[in-house]
Amino acid sequence: MSAFLDPLRLEQTGWKDGRPVFMTIGPLRYQSDILGATILIPTYSVSDLASVPRVPILWLATGGRGLRSAVGHDFPYQWGFWFLEGGQRLYVRKDVVDAVFHESLLADPLSGANRIRGLGDVGRRQVESER
């Protein structure tokens, strides 16, 4: 079952284009059913918490509360890969990153996205159809 395994610990480090910029002050692990693996966002990763795909209904419904998902989404967009829990790099396409972002929003009880019925398997179907 997909789930975040750690709380999100952030510290604001500055501003960019009128938006706050944050740095993780602890690791963030996410167990993904889509990937069949646990990804690790390392300490000292930078995120603006805003460069996520703006699926309007999903973003409005969650009220921008998917902060753990945003950090998990920003890392591979910056670097082109996720770290796996064992330290290996998993290089991923952006469509896979977006599908895992969607999955993580639905898996995270803090995001509120799991209240939206009918959106639960959208990202998974897209990725699985391409395998």
C-alpha positions as CSV (number, residue, x, y, z in Angstrom):
1,M,0.0,0.0,0.0
2,S,1.3,3.4,-0.9
3,A,2.2,5.6,2.0
4,F,4.6,8.2,3.4
5,L,6.9,6.7,6.0
6,D,8.2,9.9,7.5
7,P,6.8,13.3,8.5
8,L,7.9,16.3,6.4
9,R,10.4,18.5,8.1
10,L,11.2,21.8,6.3
11,E,12.9,25.1,6.9
12,Q,12.4,28.2,4.8
13,T,15.7,29.2,3.2
14,G,14.7,32.2,1.1
15,W,12.5,33.5,-1.7
16,K,12.4,32.9,-5.5
17,D,10.0,34.7,-7.9
18,G,7.9,35.9,-5.0
19,R,7.5,32.4,-3.5
20,P,9.1,30.9,-0.4
21,V,11.9,28.3,-0.9
22,F,12.3,25.5,1.5
23,M,14.9,22.9,2.4
24,T,14.2,19.5,3.9
25,I,15.8,19.1,7.4
26,G,15.1,15.4,7.5
27,P,14.7,12.6,5.0
28,L,11.3,11.9,3.5
29,R,10.5,8.3,2.4
30,Y,7.5,7.4,0.2
31,Q,6.5,3.8,-0.5
32,S,4.9,3.8,-4.0
33,D,2.8,1.0,-5.5
34,I,3.2,2.4,-9.0
35,L,7.0,2.2,-8.7
36,G,7.0,-1.0,-6.6
37,A,9.7,0.7,-4.5
38,T,10.4,3.1,-1.7
39,I,11.8,6.5,-2.7
40,L,14.0,8.7,-0.5
41,I,14.1,12.4,-0.6
42,P,17.3,13.3,1.2
43,T,17.9,15.9,3.8
44,Y,18.9,19.3,2.4
45,S,16.7,18.9,-0.7
46,V,15.2,22.2,-2.0
47,S,11.6,22.7,-2.9
48,D,9.3,25.6,-3.6
49,L,6.3,23.4,-2.9
50,A,4.6,25.0,-6.0
51,S,6.0,23.4,-9.1
52,V,3.5,20.7,-9.2
53,P,1.1,19.9,-12.0
54,R,-2.0,22.1,-11.5
55,V,-4.8,19.6,-12.1
56,P,-7.4,22.3,-11.2
57,I,-10.0,20.2,-9.5
58,L,-7.4,18.2,-7.5
59,W,-5.5,21.3,-6.4
60,L,-8.6,23.2,-5.4
61,A,-10.0,20.2,-3.6
62,T,-6.8,19.7,-1.6
63,G,-6.3,23.4,-0.9
64,G,-2.6,23.1,-1.6
65,R,-2.1,20.8,1.4
66,G,-0.1,18.1,-0.4
67,L,3.3,19.4,0.8
68,R,4.9,16.0,1.2
69,S,3.8,15.1,-2.3
70,A,5.1,18.5,-3.6
71,V,8.6,17.8,-2.2
72,G,8.6,14.3,-3.7
73,H,7.6,15.7,-7.0
74,D,10.1,18.6,-7.1
75,F,13.2,16.3,-6.5
76,P,13.0,14.3,-9.7
77,Y,12.0,17.4,-11.7
78,Q,15.3,19.0,-10.5
79,W,17.6,16.0,-10.8
80,G,15.9,13.5,-13.2
81,F,15.9,10.7,-10.7
82,W,14.7,9.6,-7.3
83,F,16.9,7.8,-4.7
84,L,15.6,4.4,-3.7
85,E,15.8,3.5,-0.1
86,G,18.9,1.4,-0.7
87,G,20.8,4.3,-2.2
88,Q,20.4,3.4,-5.9
89,R,19.1,6.0,-8.4
90,L,15.9,5.5,-10.3
91,Y,15.8,7.6,-13.4
92,V,12.2,8.5,-14.4
93,R,10.2,10.2,-17.1
94,K,8.2,13.2,-16.1
95,D,4.9,11.5,-16.8
96,V,5.9,8.8,-14.2
97,V,6.8,11.5,-11.7
98,D,3.4,13.1,-12.2
99,A,1.6,9.8,-11.8
100,V,3.5,9.1,-8.5
101,F,2.7,12.7,-7.4
102,H,-1.0,11.9,-8.0
103,E,-0.7,8.6,-6.2
104,S,1.0,10.2,-3.2
105,L,-1.7,12.9,-2.9
106,L,-4.3,10.2,-2.7
107,A,-2.2,8.1,-0.3
108,D,-1.5,11.0,2.1
109,P,-4.3,11.6,4.7
110,L,-2.9,15.1,5.3
111,S,-3.4,16.2,1.7
112,G,-7.2,15.7,1.7
113,A,-7.1,14.5,-1.9
114,N,-8.4,11.0,-0.9
115,R,-11.8,12.7,-0.4
116,I,-12.2,13.0,-4.2
117,R,-13.8,9.8,-5.6
118,G,-13.1,8.5,-9.0
119,L,-9.5,9.9,-9.3
120,G,-7.8,7.1,-7.4
121,D,-6.5,5.1,-10.4
122,V,-6.0,7.7,-13.0
123,G,-2.2,8.0,-12.7
124,R,-1.7,4.3,-12.2
125,R,-3.7,3.4,-15.4
126,Q,-1.6,5.8,-17.4
127,V,1.8,4.4,-16.3
128,E,0.7,0.7,-16.5
129,S,-0.7,1.2,-20.0
130,E,2.8,2.3,-21.1
131,R,4.7,-0.7,-19.7
